[in-house]
């Protein structure tokens, strides 16, 4: 795909991997629609980019958000070509202390919202006969650990859902795939480390958000006949 002048929607763009993806795609000439909860962070990102960018401060799990993002992309840029489902959260803990309401919220953000957005955008992309959907998964989909079962289960469900969607859209011109990063230096990682959520206090993150962003760009820039259906991105020292 030639990225210049394409239109991409990126969720969870206020920090970390989502923000890095937005910057990488903007540098490639992509016109952007970015979304997250933190409006001021989105405005700061928009102001720092060299190319066209529209913002929507919204909760990704709100059922109205996917259609609002699609409408905004069409209103500002006349079309949409790429959806990056990046927004996510981590909830973990032992069975006798974990907050079940927070688990339910993680399900809405990490899976339900991705499914809804994928279908809303898949219909539009299929109708125009081109485009790409990339869902950001996690190495946790393949390697779980104590107290991380719900998070890993949702990421594995996301992998299976994305595979099914890719097979359904085969031959339509719409490419679908997942990228599963290993440990990455983000606000979520820092919070996990500070709370002792399965991360050693002295652990050094092997990946930067920019590493993941470059990998996403690589997936998108493949020629029309090639689809990177699944990418596992970890450091050379990570056990995965």
Helices and strands as residue ranges (DSSP letters): E 7-11, H 16-27, E 31-36, H 39-48, E 53-57, H 65-77, E 82-85, H 100-107, I 108-112, H 113-128, E 131-136, G 139-141, H 149-168, E 174-181, H 187-195, H 209-220, E 230-233
